[in-house]
Amino acid sequence: MTYEIRQARPDDFRHFGVIESAAAALFADAGLPEIASHEPTGLEFIEATANAGVVFTATGNGMPVGFILGAPLDRHMHIYELSVHPSHGKRGLGRRLVEAVCTHARERGFDAVTLSTFRDIPWNGPFYVSCGFRELARNEWTPALLLAHYREEDLGLPIERRCFMRKELAE
């Protein structure tokens, strides 16, 4: 199969829910069945992200098999969602999607990319560390990250397993 990373088009967005739900199912095996049962990101948020930032998709033979949502938050580019359909996993697509957002951010003058993730799940925290991200200490959180933390807590996420990460973008 031939894979490509490209900026998503509005007609790609309708595929994202299936991709995200399939990827979220992996959380059940990691002891987080509540994540697996969450509703996928809504179309309204995907469209807002595309308008304010960027949405990239990984395609396999022209069909979306993964996506990433990135938009500004506190003067940095923030990754809101990264999902790759498990049947297309382990091919470097997630890494290529992260690199696409980092390149996009750098080209637009952002000095860093941030995100929120589970620190202990291999395809979350350790994956992002391998992409050059580092965990932020709580005293490094911005007001918007603190609000995001409260939102995650309100959603019932196991907050003790969550972290914010940041990657500096070199010139």
C-alpha positions in Angstrom: 0.0 0.0 0.0 1.2 3.5 -0.8 0.9 6.1 2.0 0.9 9.8 1.7 0.7 12.7 4.3 -1.2 15.7 3.0 -3.3 18.5 4.3 -6.8 17.2 4.8 -9.7 18.4 2.8 -13.2 18.9 4.2 -14.5 15.7 2.5 -11.8 13.7 4.4 -13.3 14.8 7.8 -16.2 12.3 7.6 -13.7 9.4 7.8 -12.0 10.6 11.0 -14.6 9.3 13.4 -14.2 5.7 12.3 -10.4 6.1 12.4 -10.5 7.6 15.9 -12.9 5.0 17.3 -10.7 2.2 16.0 -7.6 3.7 17.5 -9.4 4.4 20.8 -10.3 0.7 21.1 -6.7 0.0 21.8 -7.1 1.8 25.1 -9.4 -1.0 26.4 -6.4 -3.3 26.2 -4.3 -0.8 28.1 -6.8 -0.8 31.0 -8.7 2.3 30.0 -12.0 1.1 28.6 -13.6 4.5 29.3 -11.3 6.0 26.6 -12.4 3.4 24.1 -16.0 4.3 24.7 -15.6 8.1 24.3 -17.3 9.7 21.3 -14.9 10.7 18.6 -14.0 14.3 18.0 -16.9 16.2 16.5 -17.0 17.6 13.0 -17.5 21.1 14.4 -14.2 20.9 16.3 -12.4 19.4 13.3 -13.6 22.2 11.1 -12.7 24.9 13.7 -9.2 23.4 14.0 -8.9 23.4 10.2 -9.9 27.1 10.1 -7.6 28.2 13.0 -4.7 25.8 12.4 -4.1 22.7 10.3 -5.4 19.2 9.8 -3.3 16.6 8.1 -4.3 13.2 7.0 -2.4 10.0 6.3 -3.9 8.3 3.3 -3.5 4.7 2.1 -4.3 4.4 -1.6 -6.0 7.8 -1.4 -8.3 7.0 1.6 -7.7 8.6 5.0 -6.3 6.1 7.5 -5.0 8.6 10.1 -5.2 12.3 11.0 -3.8 15.0 13.2 -5.4 18.2 14.4 -3.2 21.2 15.3 -4.1 24.8 16.2 -2.6 27.6 18.2 -2.9 27.6 21.9 -1.0 30.1 24.1 1.3 31.2 21.3 2.3 27.6 20.5 0.9 25.1 18.1 -1.1 22.5 20.0 -1.8 18.9 18.9 -5.4 18.2 19.9 -5.8 14.7 18.4 -3.7 12.2 16.6 -5.2 8.9 15.4 -4.1 6.2 13.1 -6.3 3.3 12.3 -4.7 0.2 13.9 -4.8 -1.7 10.7 -2.4 0.8 9.3 -0.3 1.2 12.5 3.4 0.5 13.0 4.2 2.1 9.7 5.5 5.4 10.9 2.3 7.3 10.0 1.8 8.8 13.4 5.4 10.1 13.5 5.0 11.5 9.9 1.8 13.3 11.0 3.5 14.8 14.0 6.4 15.9 11.8 4.0 17.5 9.4 2.4 19.6 12.2 5.9 20.5 13.6 7.0 21.6 10.1 3.8 23.6 9.6 4.3 25.3 12.9 7.9 26.1 12.3 7.1 27.6 8.9 4.5 29.9 10.5 6.9 31.2 13.2 5.8 29.1 16.2 8.6 28.2 18.6 7.1 25.1 20.1 4.4 22.4 19.8 2.5 21.2 22.8 0.1 18.4 23.5 -1.7 16.4 26.3 -1.3 12.7 26.6 -1.1 9.6 28.8 2.5 9.5 30.1 2.6 5.7 30.6 1.0 4.3 27.4 3.6 3.3 24.9 1.9 4.9 21.9 1.3 8.1 23.9 4.0 9.5 26.2 7.0 7.3 25.2 6.1 7.8 21.5 6.1 11.6 21.8 9.4 11.5 23.7 10.8 9.6 20.7 9.5 12.5 18.5 11.5 15.0 20.6 8.8 16.1 23.1 9.5 16.4 26.8 7.1 16.4 29.7 6.3 19.8 31.2 6.6 20.3 35.0 3.4 21.8 36.4 5.1 25.2 37.0 5.7 25.3 33.2 2.0 25.1 32.4 0.4 28.1 30.8 -3.1 29.3 31.7 -4.6 27.5 28.7 -2.9 24.3 29.6 -4.2 24.6 33.2 -7.7 25.0 31.8 -7.2 22.0 29.5 -6.1 20.0 32.6 -9.4 21.0 34.4 -11.4 20.0 31.3 -9.7 16.6 31.2 -10.5 16.2 34.9 -14.1 17.1 34.3 -14.3 14.5 31.5 -13.2 11.9 34.1 -9.8 11.1 32.6 -7.4 9.5 35.0 -5.6 12.8 35.6 -2.7 11.2 37.5 -1.7 9.4 34.2 -2.0 12.5 32.1 0.8 15.0 31.2 1.5 18.0 29.0 4.5 17.8 26.6 6.3 20.3 24.5 8.7 20.2 21.6 11.0 23.1 20.9 11.2 23.9 17.2 14.7 24.8 16.1 15.2 27.2 13.3 
